[in-house]
């Protein structure tokens, strides 16, 4: 077990190193470089550009800049924003809770609804419900997230007035119910694609499990259909879905970026769009690394869970 965890941690560290190098290189290769916001401004003189380079350490070789940036990232010094001079760490950590709230709620909702729909579709295979869920899943997977978001705003916010069109709270702030009211539309939109995927994967996994000998044996022993389905079928079918949850984290992170932009949700996605439009590279690099850490840790956690729940996976320290 210890060797398994060490190997996965080493692999994760190497992957994070690669992401940081590629991301840092792309920032420097972008038109105008890290100081594009200044070099492309006709009111900023060449002397000002040189002073700014010295101030941010951009007058040094690229590898020296990278080493200093990576060292600062590990020590908690993520640099300063090009706009306002605020610490990047404070900016990012201030937005993280809103993004985690949106992603966590969407993932939980998608798991519950997707597994329920997929299980019911497997039990009632080739029924009207099965065909309807298949068509609905294909539609949800074919259309972009931002389109669903705009559609939800038009119908449920503008036309019916049931939910707010955006933001996280009402003007002047609000309590728990007010935040929950604002959370409904972005969560539903973000969870929609995940529900479509989870329902189809659950259905396929359940169909495979329900045809296994141990399920027939459980039925032959006189167990009720619901007990066979939950204690034997669903329990075995969920093992491969744990890996799917880890693999869907990049999709969830990307969907959160789009959803936050559509609904003006004050999280990492909206911050990324703002930093990208102003070419605030220190903030962009911090968001890139935080996103990479979330995705890698999610996949690592999924591997560990599978190793514990699936007896076919060996964790020998050989």
MOZINOR-V919344 format. One record per residue. N is the residue number from 1. RES is the residue in one small letter. PSI is psi in radians with two decimals (* if undefined). Layout:
BEGIN
N_RES_PSI / N_RES_PSI
END
This chain:
BEGIN
1_x_-0.80 / 2_x_-0.72 / 3_x_-0.67 / 4_x_-0.84 / 5_x_-0.71 / 6_x_-0.76 / 7_x_-0.76 / 8_x_-0.65 / 9_x_-0.69 / 10_x_-0.79 / 11_x_-0.72 / 12_x_-0.71 / 13_x_-0.73 / 14_x_-0.70 / 15_x_-0.75 / 16_x_-0.67 / 17_x_-0.77 / 18_x_-0.74 / 19_x_-0.74 / 20_x_-0.71 / 21_x_-0.83 / 22_x_-0.79 / 23_x_-0.75 / 24_x_-0.70 / 25_x_-0.72 / 26_x_-0.63 / 27_x_-0.65 / 28_x_-0.46 / 29_x_-0.20 / 30_x_2.64 / 31_x_2.15 / 32_x_-0.27 / 33_x_-2.92 / 34_x_-0.38 / 35_x_0.47 / 36_x_-0.61 / 37_x_-0.43 / 38_x_-0.76 / 39_x_-0.49 / 40_x_0.04 / 41_x_2.00 / 42_x_-0.29 / 43_x_-0.19 / 44_x_2.16 / 45_x_2.91 / 46_x_-0.62 / 47_x_-0.68 / 48_x_-0.71 / 49_x_-0.74 / 50_x_-0.69 / 51_x_-0.67 / 52_x_-0.69 / 53_x_-0.77 / 54_x_-0.70 / 55_x_-0.75 / 56_x_0.06 / 57_x_0.35 / 58_x_0.03 / 59_x_-0.07 / 60_x_2.88 / 61_x_2.70 / 62_x_-0.72 / 63_x_-0.57 / 64_x_-0.72 / 65_x_-0.74 / 66_x_-0.79 / 67_x_-0.72 / 68_x_-0.72 / 69_x_-0.78 / 70_x_-0.72 / 71_x_-0.72 / 72_x_-0.65 / 73_x_-0.75 / 74_x_-0.53 / 75_x_-0.05 / 76_x_-0.03 / 77_x_1.66 / 78_x_0.15 / 79_x_-2.96 / 80_x_2.53 / 81_x_2.53 / 82_x_-0.31 / 83_x_1.90 / 84_x_-0.34 / 85_x_0.24 / 86_x_2.60 / 87_x_2.32 / 88_x_-0.66 / 89_x_-0.74 / 90_x_-0.70 / 91_x_-0.82 / 92_x_-0.82 / 93_x_-0.44 / 94_x_-0.48 / 95_x_-0.34 / 96_x_-0.79 / 97_x_-0.69 / 98_x_-0.71 / 99_x_-0.76 / 100_x_-0.64 / 101_x_-0.81 / 102_x_-0.82 / 103_x_-0.77 / 104_x_-0.77 / 105_x_-0.72 / 106_x_-0.74 / 107_x_-0.76 / 108_x_-0.75 / 109_x_-0.73 / 110_x_-0.68 / 111_x_-0.84 / 112_x_-0.90 / 113_x_-0.74 / 114_x_-0.77 / 115_x_-0.73 / 116_x_-0.80 / 117_x_-0.77 / 118_x_-0.70 / 119_x_-0.79 / 120_x_-0.64 / 121_x_-0.61 / 122_x_-0.72 / 123_x_-0.65 / 124_x_0.88 / 125_x_2.51 / 126_x_0.34 / 127_x_3.07 / 128_x_-0.69 / 129_x_-0.71 / 130_x_-0.80 / 131_x_-0.67 / 132_x_-0.74 / 133_x_-0.59 / 134_x_-0.77 / 135_x_-0.77 / 136_x_-0.69 / 137_x_-0.73 / 138_x_-0.66 / 139_x_-0.79 / 140_x_-0.63 / 141_x_-0.34 / 142_x_-0.46 / 143_x_2.52 / 144_x_2.70 / 145_x_-0.70 / 146_x_-0.54 / 147_x_-0.76 / 148_x_-0.67 / 149_x_-0.83 / 150_x_-0.67 / 151_x_-0.74 / 152_x_-0.71 / 153_x_-0.73 / 154_x_-0.83 / 155_x_-0.91 / 156_x_-0.37 / 157_x_-0.91 / 158_x_-0.85 / 159_x_-0.93 / 160_x_-0.49 / 161_x_0.41 / 162_x_-0.62 / 163_x_2.75 / 164_x_2.67 / 165_x_-0.28 / 166_x_-3.05 / 167_x_3.09 / 168_x_-0.47 / 169_x_2.91 / 170_x_2.94 / 171_x_2.24 / 172_x_0.02 / 173_x_3.01 / 174_x_2.97 / 175_x_-2.80 / 176_x_-0.81 / 177_x_-0.61 / 178_x_-0.74 / 179_x_-0.71 / 180_x_-0.68 / 181_x_-0.72 / 182_x_-0.40 / 183_x_-0.41 / 184_x_-0.99 / 185_x_-0.89 / 186_x_-0.62 / 187_x_-0.79 / 188_x_-0.75 / 189_x_-0.77 / 190_x_-0.61 / 191_x_-0.27 / 192_x_-0.85 / 193_x_-0.66 / 194_x_-0.68 / 195_x_-0.74 / 196_x_-0.79 / 197_x_-0.80 / 198_x_-0.66 / 199_x_-0.70 / 200_x_-0.73 / 201_x_-0.70 / 202_x_-0.73 / 203_x_-0.83 / 204_x_-0.75 / 205_x_-0.71 / 206_x_-0.70 / 207_x_-0.67 / 208_x_-0.72 / 209_x_-0.70 / 210_x_-0.31 / 211_x_0.04 / 212_x_2.76 / 213_x_-0.64 / 214_x_-0.48 / 215_x_-0.73 / 216_x_-0.68 / 217_x_-0.73 / 218_x_-0.69 / 219_x_-0.66 / 220_x_-0.45 / 221_x_-0.09 / 222_x_0.19 / 223_x_2.59 / 224_x_2.73 / 225_x_-0.70 / 226_x_-0.67 / 227_x_-0.70 / 228_x_-0.71 / 229_x_-0.78 / 230_x_-0.89 / 231_x_-0.47 / 232_x_-0.96 / 233_x_-0.99 / 234_x_-0.66 / 235_x_-0.72 / 236_x_-0.59 / 237_x_-0.42 / 238_x_-0.26 / 239_x_-0.91 / 240_x_-0.35 / 241_x_-0.37 / 242_x_-0.74 / 243_x_-0.65 / 244_x_-0.65 / 245_x_-0.70 / 246_x_-0.70 / 247_x_-0.39 / 248_x_-0.11 / 249_x_-0.75 / 250_x_-0.69 / 251_x_-0.69 / 252_x_-0.74 / 253_x_-0.78 / 254_x_-0.69 / 255_x_-0.63 / 256_x_-0.64 / 257_x_-0.81 / 258_x_-0.79 / 259_x_-0.75 / 260_x_-0.61 / 261_x_-0.76 / 262_x_-0.75 / 263_x_0.18 / 264_x_0.71 / 265_x_2.16 / 266_x_1.13 / 267_x_-2.79 / 268_x_-0.61 / 269_x_-0.82 / 270_x_-0.63 / 271_x_-0.68 / 272_x_-0.79 / 273_x_-0.72 / 274_x_-0.77 / 275_x_-0.60 / 276_x_-0.70 / 277_x_-0.50 / 278_x_0.02 / 279_x_0.80 / 280_x_1.45 / 281_x_-0.64 / 282_x_-0.69 / 283_x_-0.71 / 284_x_-0.75 / 285_x_-0.67 / 286_x_-0.74 / 287_x_-0.73 / 288_x_-0.80 / 289_x_-0.67 / 290_x_-0.76 / 291_x_-0.71 / 292_x_-0.72 / 293_x_-0.74 / 294_x_-0.81 / 295_x_-0.80 / 296_x_-0.75 / 297_x_-0.62 / 298_x_-0.76 / 299_x_-0.65 / 300_x_-0.75 / 301_x_-0.69 / 302_x_-0.70 / 303_x_-0.72 / 304_x_-0.73 / 305_x_-0.76 / 306_x_-0.69 / 307_x_-0.54 / 308_x_-0.66 / 309_x_-0.34 / 310_x_1.97 / 311_x_-0.25 / 312_x_-0.28 / 313_x_2.16 / 314_x_2.44 / 315_x_0.78 / 316_x_2.58 / 317_x_0.66 / 318_x_*
END
